[in-house]
Amino acid sequence: MAKAGATVALAARNVEKLGEVASEIAAAGGTAQAFALDVSSEESIKECAKAVLAAFGSVHVLVNNAGITRDILALRMKKKDWDDVLTTNLTGAFLLTQAVMSSMVKGRWGRIINITSVVGETGQAGQANYAASKAGLIGLTKSLARELASRTVTVNAIAPGYIETAMTAVLTDDQKNAMTQHIPLGRVGTDMDIAHAVAFLASEEAGYITGHTLDVNGGMYMG
């Protein structure tokens, strides 16, 4: 996004790591600023949105990409496992969108991009909470797309498949190999595969796309 010319608000719990990313962006000629944000806290979301708007004046693009897992079979899943995942992955995305959408509506232009998951489309044993949260994001995306279209604000989702991230790093080699066997392109995805899709949906060229879920999964799921 910075390479495309955007001024980037980096928001997460670890402000120190965000500062390192902001420095990398600055070294590459871009502009970024770090903001503290815990998407499981409504108060933190409101404070972060207020700080970003005070610093930048408006928000044109929002990427909701926070996500956690608490994997366990539904029979053994505790309510806290369910609540934690839904709060972070779905409720947080809704509240943050709600906190900044007025800026987009006022400017009559905006891009909201929700990072969902292939399991939100297919389901996955042991991930009832995660799959439900990601499926919920798809429903949220479509509903907001209808509500905001008249203000030239598009709302889309990206559904990654098996991507190399810290979340998938905990898998065993056997698990990774087994998953790769189901990917027609024969490789796992990278963070840049998702980043390029985000940059496209945020662009002017994607202005006639809204309410859509873009599958970035190497053919793992073809819906």
Protein Blocks (a to p, Z undefined) as FASTA:
>chain_A
ZZnopacddddfblmlmmmmmmmmmmnopacddddddfkbmklmmmmmmmmmmmnopafb
dcdfbdcdddddfklmcfklmmmmmmmmmmmmmmmmmmmmmmmmmnopacddddddfklm
nopghilmmmmmmmmmmmmmmmmmmmmmmnopacddddddddddfklmmpcfklmmmmmm
mmmnopacdfklmmmmmmmmmpmklmmgghiacddehhmacZZ
